[in-house]
Amino acid sequence: MRDENEFFPGLLGETSRRDFLGGLGAFALLPLARTEPELILYNGNIWTVNDKLPRAQAIAVSGGRILAVGTDAEVLGLAAGLSKKVDLGGKTVLPGFIDAHAHPCASGVEHLRMVACDMDSIADIQAALRQRAAQTPPGQWVMGFLYDDGKTPHPILRQELDAAVPDHPVLVRHRGGHTIFVNSLALKAAGVDEKTPDPASGRYEHDASGQLTGHVADHATEPFLKLTAFTPTRDDYREAAKLISKIFTSKGVTSAGDADAGTEELQGYQDCRDAGDLRMRVCSHMSVRVLDHMLAAGVHTGFGDEWLRIGAVKQYADGSISERTAWLSDPYIGIANYHGLEVGTRDELLENSRKAHAAGWQLATHANGDLAIDKTLSVYEQVQRESPTPDPRYRIEHCTLLNESLLQRMHDLNAIPVPFSGYVYFHGDVMHFYGEQRTQHMFPMRDFLSHGLRPADSSDYTASPSDPMMWLRSQVTRTDMKGNVWGANQKITLEEAIRCGTINGAYSTFEEKTKGSLEPGKLADLIVLAEDPFKADPMNLNKIAIERTMVGGKWVFES
């Protein structure tokens, strides 16, 4: 048998042992009911994301928290009579991943009531919509979601939706959430025709002959969304939270940020948690539309506990990258004189930010394009000048297209970028709209880290899958599904990518002292992988399976 030190150089050295024992000493001061381990995981290849003890073999868990981390001998020596021991068989263990920006509850409701259109064949999408139409009472809408026009040979057309469902209005939501695709009956129901002008911050797409294609963007979607308005029940939200937490944890996500929650979603998470069905932790970033309601209740960032807590207040500055509505200084390639859409004026953003900041709220603003990021930073800079706060952790959601000036301003504010983590891989099919030169500055993970920033990982689900292994492939290789490279200068190392998805995600919500790494006193949130990512071909990182997911010391997913 080979000596432990051969596999874990320095692990049994004096410095590591001192750190380990020091961690135990600190842990012993925590107000836990028991100090003997309830569970010991041993014979593992554990990457802790803790600089003091980066690698370990074993973890002891008690009361939902980590009691100890170290060698097999050290941790197994803590076992008591009732301690359960699990042999990991040499499998790799990482901290649970944090999806810092997603829409779990809302997407769960969509899963419950809409047709999933995440297919690369228009014929298959037509068939799925046709099947749902056959089960839908006359005159009622047929709804789809998860559609991605970059995955089909061309964006699905009004005429193709007409052919599939001629006798029902149809609305198919792009998975990015900013655009929809509708048929002729839907246009008629909304009172939209070829002569209808584009509203502010919205767009009705026309073809070369001037006919409506059925592709509708941002604020132009509002009349359609009013017609299809659906009020989920309290049970719907609870079931949605249950379903999505099951989906997310199966991919290794143990915490998620709901990036535009209303009070209904917040209630849904609470009800799901009370029923014992919430498998992941949720930080609920509240929509600005409910800010006054939250202020009246005296609630602000940090309210809650380790399972469900209030995060930032969320606003919008522009549109979507995958749907080509992000607000850019230079026009989109192939779309003449089109720069995307500004959403929310600076005055509106500033007024809401002042009010929220004064009441103790963290600020989070959706800003993809460089013009939107510039606007957002100018608001944050003014708020900070007017009312300085030592550690505001202003967030820029998505924060996609940067330049040196914007990066420096973010550094000066210590702002937190929350970029799309899997977009290069998953949405490489739309990168040509930006061009090679611009993609060198999109999702600029290397630039973020080089400027001392702490980017978190996110999926924006349903915009892209909440799949940390996909995130790793995307960030380490900067390749899309076909192997094309977009912005090779922004590659980061695997270790850096894991840190972004774990401890940086915790930092983005002021929770770095309780999760994001595997060390004594922190929450026992971790995953077991089928393969060591550090030994895998980087191009196959997205294929590594999650074997087990633990949240609070309990297995919530086992393959």
C-alpha positions as CSV (number, residue, x, y, z in Angstrom):
1,M,0.0,0.0,0.0
2,R,1.3,3.5,-0.9
3,D,1.8,6.0,1.8
4,E,-0.9,8.8,2.2
5,N,1.8,11.4,1.7
6,E,2.4,10.2,-1.8
7,F,-1.2,11.0,-2.8
8,F,-1.5,14.1,-0.5
9,P,1.9,15.7,-0.4
10,G,2.3,17.8,2.7
11,L,-1.2,16.7,4.1
12,L,0.4,15.2,7.2
13,G,3.0,17.8,7.5
14,E,3.2,20.0,10.6
15,T,1.5,23.1,8.9
16,S,-1.5,21.1,7.6
17,R,-1.9,19.2,10.9
18,R,-1.8,22.5,12.8
19,D,-4.4,24.0,10.5
20,F,-6.6,20.9,10.9
21,L,-6.4,20.9,14.7
22,G,-7.0,24.6,14.7
23,G,-10.1,24.1,12.7
24,L,-11.3,21.5,15.2
25,G,-10.6,23.9,18.0
26,A,-12.6,26.6,16.4
27,F,-15.4,24.2,15.7
28,A,-15.6,23.1,19.2
29,L,-16.8,26.6,20.1
30,L,-19.8,26.4,17.9
31,P,-23.2,26.0,19.6
32,L,-23.9,22.5,18.3
33,A,-26.0,20.0,20.3
34,R,-23.4,17.2,19.6
35,T,-19.7,17.1,18.9
36,E,-19.4,13.5,17.8
37,P,-19.8,12.9,14.1
38,E,-23.2,11.7,12.8
39,L,-21.6,10.9,9.5
40,I,-18.1,10.4,8.2
41,L,-17.2,10.3,4.6
42,Y,-13.8,8.8,4.0
43,N,-11.4,7.4,1.4
44,G,-12.2,10.4,-0.8
45,N,-10.4,12.8,-3.1
46,I,-11.7,16.0,-1.6
47,W,-11.1,19.4,-3.1
48,T,-12.1,21.8,-0.2
49,V,-11.7,25.3,-1.8
50,N,-10.1,26.1,1.5
51,D,-6.6,27.6,1.0
52,K,-5.5,26.4,4.4
53,L,-6.2,22.7,3.6
54,P,-6.9,22.4,-0.1
55,R,-7.1,18.6,-0.3
56,A,-8.3,16.0,2.2
57,Q,-9.5,12.4,2.4
58,A,-12.3,12.6,4.9
59,I,-15.1,14.8,6.3
60,A,-17.0,14.5,9.5
61,V,-20.5,15.9,9.7
62,S,-22.8,16.7,12.6
63,G,-25.9,18.8,12.9
64,G,-25.9,19.6,9.2
65,R,-22.4,21.2,9.4
66,I,-18.9,20.1,8.9
67,L,-17.2,19.0,12.1
68,A,-13.8,18.1,10.7
69,V,-11.8,17.8,7.5
70,G,-8.5,15.9,7.2
71,T,-6.9,12.5,6.6
72,D,-8.8,9.3,7.0
73,A,-6.9,8.5,10.1
74,E,-7.6,11.9,11.7
75,V,-11.3,12.0,10.9
76,L,-12.1,8.3,11.5
77,G,-10.5,8.7,14.9
78,L,-13.4,11.0,15.8
79,A,-16.0,8.3,15.2
80,A,-18.3,7.4,18.1
81,G,-20.6,4.4,18.4
82,L,-23.5,5.9,16.4
83,S,-21.3,7.5,13.7
84,K,-22.2,6.3,10.2
85,K,-19.3,5.8,7.9
86,V,-19.4,6.0,4.1
87,D,-16.5,4.8,2.0
88,L,-16.2,7.1,-1.0
89,G,-14.1,4.7,-3.0
90,G,-11.6,7.4,-4.0
91,K,-14.3,9.5,-5.7
92,T,-13.9,13.2,-6.0
93,V,-15.8,15.5,-3.7
94,L,-16.4,19.2,-4.2
95,P,-18.4,21.8,-2.3
96,G,-21.9,22.1,-3.7
97,F,-22.2,24.6,-6.5
98,I,-24.1,27.9,-6.2
99,D,-26.2,29.0,-9.1
100,A,-26.1,32.7,-8.3
101,H,-28.7,33.9,-10.8
102,A,-31.6,31.7,-11.9
103,H,-35.4,31.8,-11.9
104,P,-36.2,28.5,-10.1
105,C,-39.7,29.0,-8.9
106,A,-41.0,30.8,-12.0
107,S,-39.4,28.2,-14.3
108,G,-40.9,25.4,-12.2
109,V,-44.4,26.9,-12.8
110,E,-43.6,26.9,-16.5
111,H,-42.5,23.2,-16.3
112,L,-45.9,22.4,-14.8
113,R,-48.1,24.1,-17.4
114,M,-46.2,24.7,-20.7
115,V,-44.9,22.6,-23.6
116,A,-41.1,22.1,-23.4
117,C,-39.7,23.3,-26.7
118,D,-36.0,22.7,-26.1
119,M,-35.6,20.8,-29.4
120,D,-33.4,21.4,-32.4
121,S,-36.1,20.4,-34.9
122,I,-38.9,22.8,-35.9
123,A,-40.9,19.7,-37.0
124,D,-40.6,18.3,-33.5
125,I,-41.6,21.5,-31.9
126,Q,-44.7,21.7,-34.2
127,A,-45.6,18.2,-33.3
128,A,-45.4,18.9,-29.5
129,L,-47.5,22.0,-29.9
130,R,-50.0,20.2,-32.1
131,Q,-50.4,17.5,-29.4
132,R,-51.0,20.0,-26.7
133,A,-53.5,21.9,-28.9
134,A,-55.5,18.6,-29.3
135,Q,-55.9,18.6,-25.5
136,T,-56.8,22.3,-25.2
137,P,-60.3,23.7,-25.2
138,P,-61.2,25.8,-28.3
139,G,-60.0,29.4,-28.2
140,Q,-57.6,28.9,-25.3
141,W,-53.9,29.6,-25.7
142,V,-51.2,26.9,-26.4
143,M,-48.0,27.9,-24.5
144,G,-44.5,26.7,-25.0
145,F,-41.2,27.5,-23.3
146,L,-37.5,26.7,-23.3
147,Y,-37.3,27.5,-27.0
148,D,-33.8,28.5,-28.3
149,D,-33.8,29.9,-31.9
150,G,-30.1,29.3,-32.1
151,K,-30.6,25.6,-31.9
152,T,-33.1,25.3,-34.8
153,P,-32.2,25.9,-38.5
154,H,-33.9,29.3,-38.3
155,P,-36.0,31.1,-35.8
156,I,-39.5,29.5,-35.8
157,L,-41.8,31.6,-38.0
158,R,-45.4,32.7,-37.6
159,Q,-46.4,30.6,-40.6
160,E,-44.8,27.5,-39.1
161,L,-46.7,28.0,-35.9
162,D,-49.9,28.6,-37.9
163,A,-49.3,25.3,-39.7
164,A,-48.9,23.4,-36.4
165,V,-51.8,25.1,-34.6
166,P,-54.2,26.9,-36.9
167,D,-57.1,27.2,-34.5
168,H,-55.5,28.3,-31.2
169,P,-53.4,31.4,-30.4
170,V,-49.9,30.2,-29.8
171,L,-47.1,31.8,-27.7
172,V,-43.7,30.2,-27.4
173,R,-41.3,31.8,-24.9
174,H,-37.6,31.9,-25.7
175,R,-35.6,30.3,-22.9
176,G,-33.8,33.6,-22.4
177,G,-37.0,35.2,-21.2
178,H,-36.9,38.4,-23.2
179,T,-38.6,37.3,-26.5
180,I,-41.6,35.3,-27.7
181,F,-42.7,33.7,-30.9
182,V,-46.4,33.9,-31.8
183,N,-48.8,32.7,-34.5
184,S,-51.3,34.8,-36.5
185,L,-54.2,34.2,-34.1
186,A,-52.0,35.5,-31.3
187,L,-51.1,38.7,-33.2
188,K,-54.8,39.2,-34.0
189,A,-55.8,38.7,-30.4
190,A,-53.2,41.3,-29.3
191,G,-54.3,43.8,-32.0
192,V,-50.8,43.8,-33.6
193,D,-50.4,44.0,-37.4
194,E,-47.8,45.1,-39.9
195,K,-48.5,48.8,-39.2
196,T,-48.2,48.6,-35.4
197,P,-45.2,50.7,-34.3
198,D,-42.6,49.3,-32.1
199,P,-43.1,50.4,-28.5
200,A,-40.3,51.9,-26.4
201,S,-37.8,49.2,-25.5
202,G,-39.6,46.7,-27.7
203,R,-39.6,45.3,-31.2
204,Y,-42.0,43.5,-33.6
205,E,-39.8,41.8,-36.2
206,H,-40.6,42.1,-39.9
207,D,-39.2,40.1,-42.8
208,A,-37.8,41.7,-46.0
209,S,-41.3,42.1,-47.4
210,G,-42.6,43.9,-44.3
211,Q,-44.6,41.0,-43.0
212,L,-44.5,40.1,-39.3
213,T,-42.4,37.1,-38.5
214,G,-44.1,36.5,-35.2
215,H,-40.8,37.2,-33.3
216,V,-41.5,39.8,-30.5
217,A,-39.0,41.3,-28.2
218,D,-38.9,42.8,-24.7
219,H,-41.6,45.4,-24.0
220,A,-43.4,44.5,-27.2
221,T,-44.3,41.2,-25.5
222,E,-46.5,42.9,-22.9
223,P,-49.9,42.8,-24.7
224,F,-49.4,39.1,-25.3
225,L,-48.3,38.4,-21.8
226,K,-51.4,40.2,-20.5
227,L,-53.7,38.0,-22.7
228,T,-52.0,34.9,-21.4
229,A,-51.7,36.0,-17.8
230,F,-52.0,33.1,-15.5
231,T,-52.2,33.3,-11.7
232,P,-50.6,30.2,-10.2
233,T,-52.0,29.0,-7.0
234,R,-50.1,28.8,-3.8
235,D,-49.8,25.1,-4.3
236,D,-48.5,25.7,-7.9
237,Y,-45.6,27.7,-6.4
238,R,-44.9,25.1,-3.8
239,E,-44.9,22.3,-6.3
240,A,-42.7,24.4,-8.7
241,A,-40.1,24.9,-6.0
242,K,-40.1,21.2,-5.2
243,L,-39.7,20.2,-8.8
244,I,-36.9,22.7,-9.6
245,S,-34.9,21.9,-6.4
246,K,-35.0,18.3,-7.4
247,I,-33.7,19.2,-10.9
248,F,-31.0,21.5,-9.7
249,T,-29.6,19.2,-7.0
250,S,-29.4,16.4,-9.5
251,K,-26.8,18.6,-11.4
252,G,-24.8,19.4,-8.2
253,V,-26.4,22.8,-7.4
254,T,-27.0,23.1,-3.6
255,S,-27.8,26.8,-3.5
256,A,-29.6,29.0,-6.0
257,G,-30.4,32.7,-6.3
258,D,-33.8,33.6,-7.5
259,A,-33.0,36.7,-9.5
260,D,-36.4,38.3,-9.8
261,A,-38.7,36.9,-7.1
262,G,-42.0,38.3,-6.1
263,T,-43.8,37.6,-2.9
264,E,-45.6,34.6,-4.4
265,E,-42.3,32.9,-5.2
266,L,-41.0,33.7,-1.8
267,Q,-44.1,32.1,-0.3
268,G,-43.7,29.1,-2.6
269,Y,-40.1,28.4,-1.3
270,Q,-41.3,28.8,2.3
271,D,-44.2,26.4,1.8
272,C,-41.9,23.9,0.1
273,R,-39.4,24.2,2.9
274,D,-42.2,23.7,5.5
275,A,-43.4,20.6,3.7
276,G,-39.9,19.2,3.8
277,D,-39.6,19.2,0.0
278,L,-37.0,22.0,-0.6
279,R,-33.8,20.2,-1.5
280,M,-31.6,23.3,-2.0
281,R,-31.0,26.6,-0.3
282,V,-32.4,29.7,-1.9
283,C,-31.4,33.4,-1.8
284,S,-34.4,35.3,-3.0
285,H,-33.4,38.5,-4.9
286,M,-36.6,40.5,-4.9
287,S,-38.0,42.2,-7.9
288,V,-38.1,46.0,-7.7
289,R,-41.8,45.8,-8.4
290,V,-42.3,44.5,-4.8
291,L,-39.7,46.8,-3.2
292,D,-42.3,49.1,-1.6
293,H,-44.1,46.1,-0.2
294,M,-40.9,44.8,1.4
295,L,-39.9,48.2,2.7
296,A,-43.3,48.5,4.4
297,A,-42.7,45.2,6.1
298,G,-39.3,46.3,7.3
299,V,-37.5,43.5,5.4
300,H,-34.1,44.0,3.7
301,T,-31.1,42.0,2.5
302,G,-30.1,39.3,5.0
303,F,-33.5,38.5,6.4
304,G,-34.1,34.8,6.7
305,D,-31.9,31.8,7.5
306,E,-29.6,29.3,5.9
307,W,-32.4,27.7,3.8
308,L,-34.2,30.8,2.6
309,R,-33.0,34.3,2.9
310,I,-33.6,37.7,1.3
311,G,-30.9,38.9,-1.1
312,A,-30.7,42.0,-3.3
313,V,-33.3,44.1,-5.0
314,K,-33.3,43.4,-8.8
315,Q,-33.7,45.9,-11.6
316,Y,-33.2,45.8,-15.4
317,A,-31.0,48.0,-17.6
318,D,-31.2,46.2,-21.0
319,G,-32.2,43.0,-22.8
320,S,-30.7,39.6,-23.5
321,I,-27.5,38.4,-25.1
322,S,-28.9,35.1,-26.5
323,E,-31.9,36.9,-27.9
324,R,-29.9,39.8,-29.3
325,T,-31.6,42.6,-27.3
326,A,-28.6,43.5,-25.1
327,W,-27.7,47.2,-25.4
328,L,-24.4,47.6,-27.2
329,S,-22.3,50.5,-28.2
330,D,-21.6,48.9,-31.6
331,P,-24.4,47.4,-33.7
332,Y,-25.0,43.7,-34.0
333,I,-23.3,42.0,-36.9
334,G,-25.9,41.2,-39.6
335,I,-28.6,43.4,-38.2
336,A,-28.0,46.9,-39.7
337,N,-28.0,49.9,-37.3
338,Y,-29.4,47.7,-34.4
339,H,-27.8,48.2,-31.0
340,G,-30.3,46.2,-28.8
341,L,-32.7,47.7,-26.3
342,E,-32.3,49.9,-23.3
343,V,-34.6,48.9,-20.5
344,G,-35.1,51.2,-17.6
345,T,-33.9,54.8,-17.7
346,R,-31.0,55.9,-15.6
347,D,-33.4,58.1,-13.5
348,E,-35.6,55.2,-12.7
349,L,-32.7,53.0,-11.8
350,L,-31.2,55.8,-9.6
351,E,-34.4,56.5,-7.8
352,N,-35.0,52.8,-6.9
353,S,-31.4,52.3,-6.0
354,R,-31.3,55.2,-3.6
355,K,-34.4,54.1,-1.9
356,A,-33.3,50.5,-1.5
357,H,-29.7,51.3,-0.5
358,A,-30.9,53.6,2.2
359,A,-33.1,50.8,3.6
360,G,-30.2,48.3,3.8
361,W,-30.7,46.5,0.5
362,Q,-27.9,45.1,-1.7
363,L,-28.4,46.3,-5.3
364,A,-28.5,44.0,-8.3
365,T,-29.0,45.2,-11.9
366,H,-29.4,43.1,-15.0
367,A,-26.9,44.6,-17.5
368,N,-25.6,42.7,-20.5
369,G,-24.2,45.2,-23.0
370,D,-21.4,47.7,-22.4
371,L,-23.9,50.6,-22.6
372,A,-26.1,49.0,-19.9
373,I,-23.1,48.2,-17.7
374,D,-21.9,51.8,-18.0
375,K,-25.3,53.1,-17.0
376,T,-25.5,50.7,-14.1
377,L,-22.0,51.6,-12.8
378,S,-22.9,55.3,-13.0
379,V,-25.9,54.7,-10.8
380,Y,-23.9,52.6,-8.3
381,E,-21.1,55.2,-8.2
382,Q,-23.6,58.0,-7.5
383,V,-25.3,56.1,-4.7
384,Q,-22.0,55.2,-3.1
385,R,-20.9,58.9,-3.3
386,E,-24.2,60.1,-1.7
387,S,-24.4,57.4,0.9
388,P,-21.1,55.5,1.4
389,T,-21.3,51.9,2.6
390,P,-18.2,50.0,3.6
391,D,-19.1,46.7,1.9
392,P,-22.2,47.1,-0.4
393,R,-21.2,44.3,-2.8
394,Y,-23.2,45.9,-5.7
395,R,-24.0,43.2,-8.2
396,I,-24.1,43.4,-12.0
397,E,-26.2,40.5,-13.3
398,H,-24.9,38.9,-16.5
399,C,-22.3,41.6,-17.0
400,T,-21.5,40.3,-20.4
401,L,-19.6,42.8,-22.6
402,L,-16.8,44.7,-20.9
403,N,-14.0,47.0,-21.7
404,E,-10.9,48.2,-19.7
405,S,-12.6,51.3,-18.4
406,L,-15.7,49.4,-17.2
407,L,-13.5,46.8,-15.5
408,Q,-11.5,49.4,-13.7
409,R,-14.7,51.1,-12.5
410,M,-16.0,47.7,-11.2
411,H,-12.7,47.2,-9.4
412,D,-12.9,50.6,-7.8
413,L,-16.4,49.8,-6.5
414,N,-15.6,46.2,-5.7
415,A,-18.7,45.3,-7.7
416,I,-19.6,41.7,-8.2
417,P,-20.1,40.4,-11.8
418,V,-22.6,37.5,-12.0
419,P,-21.9,36.3,-15.6
420,F,-23.5,33.5,-17.6
421,S,-21.3,30.5,-16.9
422,G,-22.2,28.2,-19.7
423,Y,-23.1,30.6,-22.5
424,V,-20.0,30.1,-24.6
425,Y,-20.7,26.4,-24.7
426,F,-24.5,26.4,-24.8
427,H,-25.1,29.6,-26.8
428,G,-22.1,29.5,-29.1
429,D,-24.6,29.4,-32.0
430,V,-25.4,33.1,-31.5
431,M,-21.8,34.3,-31.0
432,H,-21.4,35.2,-34.6
433,F,-23.8,38.1,-34.0
434,Y,-21.0,39.6,-31.9
435,G,-17.9,38.8,-34.0
436,E,-14.6,37.4,-32.9
437,Q,-13.2,40.7,-31.7
438,R,-16.1,41.4,-29.4
439,T,-16.3,37.8,-28.1
440,Q,-12.8,38.4,-26.7
441,H,-14.5,40.7,-24.2
442,M,-17.7,38.8,-23.5
443,F,-18.1,36.7,-20.3
444,P,-14.6,37.9,-19.6
445,M,-13.7,35.6,-16.7
446,R,-9.9,36.1,-17.0
447,D,-10.3,39.9,-17.1
448,F,-12.6,39.8,-14.0
449,L,-10.0,37.8,-12.0
450,S,-7.1,39.8,-13.3
451,H,-8.8,43.0,-12.0
452,G,-9.3,41.5,-8.6
453,L,-13.0,40.9,-9.0
454,R,-14.9,37.8,-7.6
455,P,-17.2,36.6,-10.4
456,A,-19.9,34.2,-9.3
457,D,-21.4,31.5,-11.6
458,S,-24.9,31.4,-12.9
459,S,-27.2,29.8,-15.4
460,D,-30.1,32.3,-15.6
461,Y,-32.2,29.2,-15.9
462,T,-34.3,28.8,-18.1
463,A,-31.9,30.8,-20.3
464,S,-29.3,28.1,-20.0
465,P,-29.1,24.8,-18.1
466,S,-28.2,24.9,-14.4
467,D,-25.4,22.5,-15.0
468,P,-22.0,23.2,-13.2
469,M,-20.1,20.6,-15.2
470,M,-21.2,22.5,-18.4
471,W,-20.0,25.7,-16.7
472,L,-16.6,24.2,-16.2
473,R,-16.3,23.1,-19.8
474,S,-17.3,26.5,-21.0
475,Q,-15.0,28.5,-18.9
476,V,-11.9,26.3,-19.1
477,T,-12.1,25.7,-22.9
478,R,-14.2,28.6,-24.2
479,T,-15.7,26.2,-26.8
480,D,-19.2,25.7,-28.0
481,M,-21.0,22.4,-28.6
482,K,-19.3,22.1,-32.0
483,G,-15.8,22.8,-30.6
484,N,-15.6,26.4,-32.0
485,V,-13.5,28.7,-29.7
486,W,-14.9,32.1,-28.7
487,G,-12.6,34.4,-26.9
488,A,-9.7,32.1,-26.0
489,N,-8.1,34.9,-24.1
490,Q,-10.7,34.6,-21.4
491,K,-10.0,31.0,-20.5
492,I,-9.5,30.3,-16.8
493,T,-8.1,27.3,-15.0
494,L,-10.3,24.5,-13.6
495,E,-9.5,25.5,-10.0
496,E,-10.5,29.1,-10.7
497,A,-13.7,28.0,-12.3
498,I,-14.6,25.8,-9.3
499,R,-13.9,28.7,-7.0
500,C,-16.3,30.9,-9.0
501,G,-19.0,28.4,-8.7
502,T,-18.6,27.8,-5.0
503,I,-17.0,30.4,-2.7
504,N,-17.5,33.3,-5.0
505,G,-21.2,32.5,-5.3
506,A,-21.4,32.5,-1.5
507,Y,-19.5,35.8,-1.4
508,S,-22.0,37.4,-3.8
509,T,-24.7,37.0,-1.1
510,F,-22.6,37.7,2.0
511,E,-22.6,34.0,2.9
512,E,-18.9,33.1,2.4
513,K,-18.6,32.4,6.2
514,T,-21.2,29.7,6.1
515,K,-20.8,27.9,2.7
516,G,-18.9,27.7,-0.5
517,S,-16.0,25.6,0.8
518,L,-15.5,22.5,2.9
519,E,-14.1,23.4,6.3
520,P,-15.1,23.0,9.9
521,G,-18.2,25.0,10.9
522,K,-19.6,25.4,7.4
523,L,-22.7,23.8,6.1
524,A,-22.3,20.3,4.9
525,D,-23.2,21.0,1.2
526,L,-21.2,18.9,-1.2
527,I,-21.2,16.7,-4.3
528,V,-19.6,13.4,-5.3
529,L,-18.5,13.1,-8.9
530,A,-18.2,10.0,-11.0
531,E,-14.8,11.2,-12.3
532,D,-12.0,13.5,-11.2
533,P,-12.3,16.7,-13.2
534,F,-8.6,17.5,-12.7
535,K,-7.7,14.3,-14.6
536,A,-10.4,14.5,-17.3
537,D,-10.1,15.9,-20.8
538,P,-11.3,19.5,-20.4
539,M,-13.5,19.0,-23.5
540,N,-15.3,16.2,-21.6
541,L,-15.9,18.1,-18.3
542,N,-19.6,18.6,-19.2
543,K,-19.9,14.8,-19.4
544,I,-18.9,14.1,-15.8
545,A,-21.8,12.7,-13.9
546,I,-23.0,13.8,-10.4
547,E,-23.3,10.7,-8.3
548,R,-24.5,12.2,-5.1
549,T,-25.5,15.6,-3.8
550,M,-25.6,16.4,-0.1
551,V,-27.3,19.5,1.5
552,G,-27.1,20.0,5.2
553,G,-25.6,16.6,5.9
554,K,-28.4,14.7,4.0
555,W,-28.2,13.1,0.6
556,V,-30.8,14.9,-1.5
557,F,-29.8,13.2,-4.8
558,E,-28.3,9.8,-5.5
559,S,-27.9,8.6,-9.1
